[in-house]
């Protein structure tokens, strides 16, 4: 049920964002048409040799955060939230982040980890315990990112 709700929320946000972009665009008859002359450059060094005096200016990439979701196990009716954690780290330059989550107590049935970061490099892996056991430890990693915000929830039975 929660996944369906999140799906519809994301669909609504995507539609709203697209509508907002269209709304702020100038009318089509006011937009200057740019003549297109598309040429594929296989090697920038060769291109610069063939075109002396051309200055190459690299554009700055805007790093926007994306959310990656990792799951282990399956939610079962009657499960409770056993533990939750959230932390946030940031850096002015891209770097690698890593944290270890350790839980012991009730029987673990389902784990969800959401990581917000500015790259698509990352992983989550269990290092001890697991589903059906009374403990779990897992590592959350995000690579080459300026933002590392994670939220994790562990569900099961006490």
C-alpha positions as CSV (number, residue, x, y, z in Angstrom):
1,X,0.0,0.0,0.0
2,X,2.8,2.4,0.9
3,X,4.7,1.7,-2.3
4,X,1.5,2.4,-4.3
5,X,1.0,5.7,-2.5
6,X,4.7,6.7,-3.1
7,X,4.3,5.8,-6.8
8,X,1.3,8.0,-7.2
9,X,3.0,10.8,-5.3
10,X,6.0,10.6,-7.5
11,X,3.8,10.6,-10.6
12,X,1.9,13.6,-9.4
13,X,5.2,15.5,-8.6
14,X,6.6,14.6,-12.1
15,X,3.4,15.8,-13.8
16,X,3.4,19.0,-11.7
17,X,7.1,19.7,-12.4
18,X,6.6,19.1,-16.2
19,X,3.5,21.5,-16.1
20,X,5.5,24.1,-14.2
21,X,8.3,24.0,-16.8
22,X,5.8,24.3,-19.7
23,X,4.0,27.2,-17.9
24,X,7.1,29.4,-17.6
25,X,8.3,28.8,-21.2
26,X,7.7,31.7,-23.5
27,X,5.1,31.3,-26.3
28,X,6.5,29.4,-29.2
29,X,6.2,32.3,-31.7
30,X,8.5,34.4,-29.4
31,X,11.3,31.8,-29.2
32,X,14.2,32.5,-31.5
33,X,14.8,29.5,-33.8
34,X,18.5,28.4,-33.8
35,X,19.7,26.9,-37.0
36,X,21.1,23.4,-36.3
37,X,24.3,22.2,-37.8
38,X,25.0,18.9,-36.0
39,X,28.5,17.4,-36.3
40,X,29.7,14.5,-34.1
41,X,33.2,15.1,-32.7
42,X,34.9,11.8,-32.1
43,X,38.0,13.2,-30.6
44,X,38.3,16.7,-29.1
45,X,42.0,16.9,-29.7
46,X,41.7,16.2,-33.4
47,X,38.8,18.7,-33.6
48,X,41.0,21.5,-32.0
49,X,43.9,20.7,-34.5
50,X,41.5,21.0,-37.4
51,X,40.0,24.3,-36.0
52,X,42.9,26.5,-34.7
53,X,41.8,29.4,-32.6
54,X,38.7,27.7,-31.3
55,X,38.5,28.0,-27.5
56,X,36.7,25.1,-25.7
57,X,34.9,26.2,-22.6
58,X,33.5,23.3,-20.5
59,X,30.1,23.9,-19.0
60,X,29.7,23.3,-15.3
61,X,27.5,20.3,-14.5
62,X,24.7,21.0,-12.0
63,X,24.6,18.2,-9.5
64,X,21.1,17.4,-8.4
65,X,20.4,14.9,-5.8
66,X,18.7,11.6,-6.6
67,X,17.2,9.1,-4.3
68,X,18.2,5.4,-4.4
69,X,16.1,2.8,-2.5
70,X,17.5,-0.5,-1.3
71,X,15.4,-3.3,0.3
72,X,15.9,-6.6,2.0
73,X,13.2,-9.1,2.8
74,X,9.5,-8.4,2.6
75,X,7.1,-6.5,4.9
76,X,4.6,-8.8,6.7
77,X,1.3,-7.8,8.1
78,X,1.7,-7.3,11.9
79,X,5.3,-6.2,11.7
80,X,6.4,-3.2,13.7
81,X,9.1,-0.7,13.2
82,X,12.0,-2.1,15.2
83,X,14.6,0.7,14.6
84,X,15.1,3.7,12.4
85,X,18.1,6.0,11.7
86,X,18.8,9.1,9.6
87,X,21.9,11.1,9.0
88,X,23.1,13.8,6.7
89,X,26.5,14.6,5.4
90,X,27.7,17.0,2.7
91,X,31.0,18.1,1.1
92,X,31.9,20.9,-1.2
93,X,33.8,18.4,-3.5
94,X,32.7,14.9,-4.4
95,X,33.9,12.2,-2.0
96,X,33.0,8.7,-0.9
97,X,30.8,8.2,2.2
98,X,30.3,5.0,4.2
99,X,28.4,4.2,7.3
100,X,27.6,0.9,9.2
101,X,24.2,0.3,10.7
102,X,24.0,-2.3,13.6
103,X,20.8,-3.6,15.1
104,X,19.9,-6.3,17.6
105,X,16.6,-7.0,19.3
106,X,13.5,-8.2,17.6
107,X,13.3,-10.6,14.7
108,X,14.2,-8.7,11.4
109,X,11.8,-9.2,8.5
110,X,12.2,-6.2,6.3
111,X,14.9,-3.5,5.8
112,X,14.6,-0.4,3.7
113,X,17.3,2.1,3.0
114,X,16.9,5.3,1.1
115,X,20.0,7.3,0.1
116,X,19.9,10.8,-1.3
117,X,23.1,11.6,-3.2
118,X,24.4,13.5,-6.2
119,X,25.9,10.5,-8.0
120,X,24.6,7.1,-9.0
121,X,27.5,5.2,-7.4
122,X,26.6,3.3,-4.3
123,X,25.5,0.1,-2.7
124,X,24.2,-1.4,0.6
125,X,25.3,-4.8,1.8
126,X,24.7,-7.0,4.8
127,X,27.9,-7.9,6.8
128,X,26.2,-10.0,9.6
129,X,22.8,-11.3,10.7
130,X,19.9,-10.8,8.4
131,X,16.3,-11.6,7.7
132,X,14.7,-14.0,10.3
133,X,17.5,-13.3,12.8
134,X,17.5,-11.1,15.9
135,X,20.3,-8.9,14.6
136,X,21.6,-7.3,11.4
137,X,24.6,-5.2,10.4
138,X,24.9,-3.5,7.0
139,X,27.0,-1.0,5.3
140,X,25.7,2.0,3.3
141,X,28.0,3.4,0.7
142,X,27.7,6.4,-1.8
143,X,30.6,7.3,-4.0
144,X,31.8,10.4,-5.7
145,X,29.0,12.5,-4.2
146,X,28.7,15.9,-2.5
147,X,25.6,14.9,-0.6
148,X,24.9,11.8,1.5
149,X,21.6,11.6,3.3
150,X,20.3,8.2,4.4
151,X,17.2,7.0,6.1
152,X,16.8,3.4,7.1
153,X,14.0,1.5,8.8
154,X,14.1,-2.0,10.1
155,X,10.8,-3.8,10.5
156,X,9.9,-7.1,12.2
157,X,8.6,-8.6,15.4
158,X,9.7,-8.0,19.0
